[in-house]
């Protein structure tokens, strides 16, 4: 495998030049193509390989961000076994959600992508409220969201659904497509350019795998049938994976998400709910809560029909979740800093002949 291969996976000449300037011959760059618990599938200049995290760097108070699919990392390459991942390189975009298992903290989904394809089906899956959540997190990621309405061949007409989704996704491109017939796929060509990375998000059964197969021009991903009674399907994709198509486009496919909890998404809310926030500067009071104050432009807009009440209710709900998540994040950060300080002090005490645990506990 030639040295140009990693560039084909999105490693830019500028990133290569910055790495060369460091002058380290002990590490080489790689891109994470999949995450399997503690083991990472990697693509590097020497081919495909697997890697594990260097413990001293990522654990025990390490400051490195844990890699996710799409990340560029530095590795100590090992021809005889798993390589050692020593650093996560800076990200240009990053999608995460509230960890559905732990109920706190974030779950990394994907990194270093250009566009987020938010996929909903034109059958029972169409859900504007869920789309608001996806759009908010997608804008927060730093990439461009695009709404893909799949299974257009199953709907006799989809104009009404398109209008409804366009109102929710103001300023975002919305496309109706059919992986089965190929309808609408040509309209995506502006986003599907060589060297670009697209992350696919959506519920189970929405047709992500069929969509990837249609773009690839062949069956490269398994497809499960959906249930006829409720249009829901089983998870075809069981882990996040990066796939490079023959035309040079990279796709990060993700398992279907039943839960999409908010993180601190202040910037994402402003982008996704620009139609709501446009009224804020028009209120009489700068600290208006938009509830009962006189001269509230938001309440006037709702009363006049200029702003749907449901949109403002969605904004308030996601804002509350975002503020709660931000508070949790601050607490967890302080807690982790405390653990790190204790570990450092205990290590110093051991070196000076003291006993382990001299400096107390997190209480």
N, C-alpha and C positions, 0 to 999 in steps of 0.2 A: 504494500500500500504506500503510495507516494506521500510526500510531505504536503501536497496540495489538498489532500483528502479532507482534513479538518476545516479548511476554508470552504469546502463544499458543504460542510455542516454548519456554516454561519460564523466561523471564526474569522474575524475581519483582519485585513492587513494592519490596521492600526493596533489591534490587540496583539498581533504577532510582533510588531515593532516594539511595543511597550515591554513585552516579555523578553525579547532579545536584548533590550537595553539593560535589563536587570543582570544579564550575564550569568545566570545560573544554569549549569549543565546537569544538575542533579534532578531537575524536574522538567516535565513536558506538559503541554496543555492537553485537555481532553474535554469532551462534552458528554454529559450524562444522558443516556438514551432510555434508561428505565431504572426504577428503584425496586429492589426486592428485599424488603426489611433492612438488614444490616449490609447487604451486598448491592453494589451499583454496577449496572451495565454501562460501559464506556466506549466511546469512539475516539481514537487518537491517531497521530501520524503513523503509528506502527500497526494499526488495525484495531479490530474490536477486542475488548478485554473486559475484565471485571476488576473492581476495586473495593477496598474497605477504608473507613475513616481512620486517620491516625489519631489514636486515643488522646495523646497529650495536647493535640490541637483542638479537637472538637468536644472533648469531655473534660471533666475535672476543672471547670472554670474557663474553658476555652472560649475565645471570642468569635470564632468562625461561624457563619450561618450554615446550617446543615443543608447539603445539596439536595436539589429536587430535579425532576426531569426537565431538561433544557439548560441546566446550569453548565457553565464552563468552569473547570477546576484545574488545578495543578496536581500532577501525580508523580510519584516515584515508580517508574514502570518496572514490572517484574515479568520477564519472559517465562518463568517457570510456575507462576501462580498468580494470586491476586495482587494487583498493584496497590500502592498506598496513596490515598487522597490526602493532600497536605494543605490545600487552600481552596476556598470558593471564591472565584473571581467576581468583581462587581457586576451587578445585574442592571440591564437596561429596562426590564419590565419584570413584574412578579405578581402572580395571582395566588391568593390565599383565602381561606375561609376559616370561620371559627371551628375549632376542632370538634367534630361531632361525637367523638368517643369520650374525650375527657370533659367536654362541656366548657372548657376554658383554653386560652392560648390559641395559636393558629395552626392550621394544617396547610403546609405548602402544597400547591397543586402543580405549578409550572413556572418556568422562568425563561427570560430572553426570547420573547416572541414579538411579532409585529402586529398581529391582529388576534382578536378573540371572536371566534364564531360561536355565537349563542344560538343553540339549535332548539327549536320547538316544532312539534308536528302539527299539521293542519287537521288532525283528528282530535281525539279527546285530550291530548297533552297540552293544547294551547292554553296558556295560563298567564295573563298579563301581570298579575301580582308577582308570580315567580320571576317573570322577565324583569320587573323593576329591580329585584334583588341582584340578578345576574348583571344587569347593566351597571348598577352602582359599583359592584366589585370589579367589573371589567374596566370601568373608567379609572378606578383607584389603582389598577395594576400598572398604568402608564402606557398601555397599548390602545389600539383603536378597536372598539366593539363593532361587530356586524351581526345583524339578526338573520338567521337562516331558517325559513319556514319549510320544513321537509314534507315529503309525501303529498306533493301538490296533485299527483295523479289520483289520489283517493277522494279529492274534493271536486264536485261538479263546478263550483266557482269558489274563489278565495278572495274576491275583491273586498268583501266586508271585513274579513279577518285581517287583511293587509292594512286597511284603514285604521282598524282598532289598534293594531300593533304599532303602526306609524305614529299614532298619537302618544303612545307610551314611550316610544323610542325616538323622540324628536331629535333631529340632527344626526341620526344614525341610519346607515344604509340597511334596507330591509329587502330580502330576496326570497321569492317562493321558488322552490326547486323540487325536482323528482329524481332520485337516484335511479329509479327503475327505468324511466323513459329518457332521462338526460335533460329534461326541461329545466331551463334556467341556469344550468351550470356554466354556460359560456359567459353569462353576465358577471361571473366572479373572477374573470381573468385578471382584472386590475389588482386583485389581492394575491392571486396565486402566481407569484413571480419567483424565478429561480433564486435561491438564497434566502427567501423569506420563510419565517416560521409562523404557523397558525396553530392556536390551541382551540380544541373543540370542547364545548361545555354543553351539557344537557342531561335530561333525565334518561333512565333506562327505557329502551324501546323507541327512542326518538329517531333512530336511524343513523347514528354516527358511523358505525362500521360500514353500512351500505354506502354512505356518502364517501368515505375514504376509498372504497372499492371503485366507485364511479369515477372519482378523480384519478385513480391509478390506472383505470382501463382494464382491470382484472381483479379477481378475488384474492386479495392479500390479507383480508381479515375475516374471521368467522362471523356469521350473521345468525342470530337467533330469531325465531318467529315470535310475534307478540300475541297476547291474548285477545281474542276477538271481542270479548264482552266489555273490556275497559281500555283497550289499546295500550296496555302496559306490557313491558317485556322484562326478561332477565338480563342481568349484567353480561354483555358479551365481552367487554374489556374488563379485565380483573385488576389491572394496574396501569398506571400512567406510563405511556411509552412514546418515544419519538421515532417517527417513520419518515425516511427520505424517499420521495417518489422519484421516478426516472427523469422527470422534468426539472428536478432540483428544488422542488417545494418540500418543505418539512412540515409534518403534521404531528402535533402532540395530542394524542387521543387520551381521554380520561374516562374512568368508570362513571356510570350514571350517578348523579347526586340527588338523594332524597331530601337532604337537609342542606341549607345554605345560610348558615348563621353569619351575622355581620361582625366585622372587625371595626377598628377605627377608620371610617371611610369618609372623612370630611370632604376631601377633594372629589371623591366619586359621587357624593350626594349633590354637590354643586353642579357637576356635569350632567348627571342623570335627571335632576329635577330643576334644571334651569328655568323651566316654565313656572315653577313655584317661587324660586328665589328672586325672580325678576321683580316681584311686587314688594320685597322687603324694603328697599330704599325709599319707597313711596309712602310708607307708614309715617304717621305724625310723630311717633316717638321712636328714637333709635333703638331702645331696648324693648320694643313691642313683643309681646308673647304671642300675638296673633290669636287671641282668644276673645277678650271682651273690651279691649282698649278702644276709645273713640279715635276715629281717623285711621283705623287699621285697613291698609290697602288690600291685604289678603282676604279679610272677611268681606270687603266690598266686592272683590273679584269673584268670590264664591257666590255671593248673593246675586250678582249680575249674570252669572253663568260663564264668565270669562275664564274661570279656573274651576275645574270639577272638584267637588268636595272630596271625592275618593283619592284624587292625586295628593291633596294636602294631607289627608289621613295617612296615606302610605309614607309620605315624607316624614311625618311626625313619628311614625312607628319605627322606621329605619334609623332615624336620628336618635331615638331613645336607645335602640340596640347598639348603635355606634358609640354613644357616650358611655354606656355600661361597659362595653368591650374595652374602651380606652382606659377606664378606671381599673379594670382587671389587669390590663397590660402593664400599667404603672406599678400595681401591687406585685405582680409576678417578677417584674424587672428588679424592683427593690429587694424582693426575697432572694432572687438569684445572686444579686450583688452581695447580699449578706452571707449566703453560702460560700461564695467565692472568697470573701474576706476571711471567713472562719477557716477555710481550707488553707489559705496562705499563712495565716497565723499559726495553725497547727503544724504546718510544714516547717515554719521557722523555729517553732518550739522544739520540734524533734531534732533539728540540726544543732540546737544549742543545748541539747540534753534534757529538755523538758519532756513531759508526758503527753501523749496523744489526747486531745479533747480538753486541754488546759483552758481554752478560751470559751468554754460554755457552749450553748446551743441557741437555736433560732427561737428564742422565746422572749 
